[in-house]
């Protein structure tokens, strides 16, 4: 059961990492739906991206997501020797807590309790991104402590 969960986690983190590489290289597909949007000053109905992610920072996110996948592989012995060290358990647990924190959000732009709503990103964040972060966090905790 843990091995199947680990395979699922590694696949999801690797796919999200590849999407970040695509965006870092200038890809535009779905780019408008993955950056929070804020209202333009003086206009309630017009939205603009809250920030423009740089290519190198997007590559860094991709590398971090791939590292998480590798840590899960280490924990369960998939493609790499199994590591049972407590430090690995704690690192994976800390990442799980970060996933839960992302799901809860910053109370303004992202997470279940965001204030800025009405954009495609906000809808996807409520119904896809935040629930996914919750599920990934729970999966990471399960892999870390089983």
C-alpha positions in Angstrom: 0.0 0.0 0.0 2.8 2.5 0.9 4.6 1.6 -2.2 1.6 2.4 -4.4 1.1 5.7 -2.5 4.7 6.5 -3.1 4.4 5.8 -6.8 1.4 8.1 -7.0 3.2 10.9 -5.1 6.4 10.6 -7.2 4.3 10.7 -10.4 2.4 13.8 -9.3 5.4 15.7 -8.1 7.3 14.8 -11.3 4.5 15.9 -13.5 4.1 19.2 -11.6 7.9 19.7 -11.9 7.8 19.1 -15.6 5.0 21.7 -15.9 7.2 24.2 -14.1 10.1 23.5 -16.5 7.8 24.1 -19.4 6.7 27.5 -17.9 10.4 28.4 -17.1 11.3 27.8 -20.7 8.6 30.3 -21.8 5.6 28.0 -22.3 2.2 29.8 -22.0 -0.3 27.0 -21.8 -2.3 27.4 -18.6 0.1 30.1 -17.4 -2.8 32.5 -16.7 -4.5 29.9 -14.4 -1.5 29.3 -12.2 -0.6 32.8 -11.0 -2.9 34.6 -8.5 -4.7 37.6 -9.8 -5.6 40.9 -8.1 -8.0 43.7 -9.0 -6.5 46.6 -10.9 -6.6 49.7 -8.7 -9.7 51.7 -9.4 -11.4 48.8 -11.2 -13.2 46.0 -9.5 -13.8 43.9 -12.6 -10.3 44.1 -14.1 -7.7 41.6 -12.9 -4.0 41.5 -13.3 -1.4 38.9 -12.3 -0.2 39.5 -8.7 3.4 38.8 -9.8 5.4 37.7 -12.9 7.5 34.6 -12.0 11.0 34.7 -13.3 12.3 31.8 -15.4 15.1 30.9 -12.9 12.8 30.9 -9.9 10.4 28.7 -11.8 13.3 26.3 -12.5 14.1 26.4 -8.8 10.5 25.4 -8.0 10.8 22.6 -10.6 14.0 21.3 -9.0 12.5 21.4 -5.5 9.5 19.4 -6.7 11.8 16.8 -8.3 13.8 16.7 -5.0 10.6 15.9 -3.1 9.9 13.0 -5.6 13.5 11.8 -5.0 13.0 11.9 -1.2 9.9 9.8 -1.5 11.8 7.3 -3.7 14.5 7.1 -1.0 12.0 6.5 1.7 10.3 3.6 0.0 13.3 2.2 -2.0 11.9 2.9 -5.4 14.8 3.1 -7.9 17.1 4.0 -5.0 18.1 2.1 -1.9 15.7 2.5 1.0 16.6 5.0 3.7 15.1 4.5 7.1 16.9 7.4 8.8 14.8 9.6 11.2 16.1 12.7 9.5 14.5 11.7 6.2 11.2 11.1 8.1 11.4 14.6 9.6 12.3 16.3 6.3 9.4 14.6 4.5 7.1 15.5 7.4 8.2 19.2 7.2 7.5 19.2 3.5 4.0 17.8 4.3 3.4 20.6 6.7 4.4 23.1 4.0 1.8 21.4 1.7 -0.8 21.9 4.4 0.2 25.5 4.9 -0.1 26.1 1.2 -3.6 24.6 1.2 -4.6 26.8 4.2 -3.1 29.8 2.4 -1.9 33.3 3.1 -5.4 34.7 3.8 -5.2 37.0 0.8 -4.3 35.3 -2.5 -4.0 31.6 -2.1 -5.5 28.7 -0.1 -8.9 27.8 1.2 -9.2 31.1 3.1 -8.1 33.5 0.4 -9.9 36.9 0.2 -9.2 37.7 -3.5 -11.7 35.7 -5.5 -13.4 35.9 -8.9 -10.5 34.9 -11.1 -9.8 31.6 -12.9 -6.9 31.0 -10.6 -9.0 31.6 -7.5 -11.6 29.0 -8.7 -8.9 26.5 -9.5 -7.1 27.2 -6.3 -10.3 26.4 -4.3 -11.3 23.3 -6.2 -8.0 21.8 -7.5 -4.7 23.3 -6.1 -5.5 23.6 -2.4 -7.2 20.2 -2.2 -4.3 18.7 -4.1 -1.9 20.2 -1.6 -3.9 18.7 1.2 -3.9 15.2 -0.3 -0.2 15.5 -1.1 0.6 16.6 2.4 -1.4 13.6 3.8 0.4 11.2 1.4 3.8 12.6 2.4 3.0 12.1 6.1 1.9 8.5 5.4 5.0 7.7 3.5 7.2 9.3 6.1 5.9 7.4 9.1 4.9 4.0 7.8 
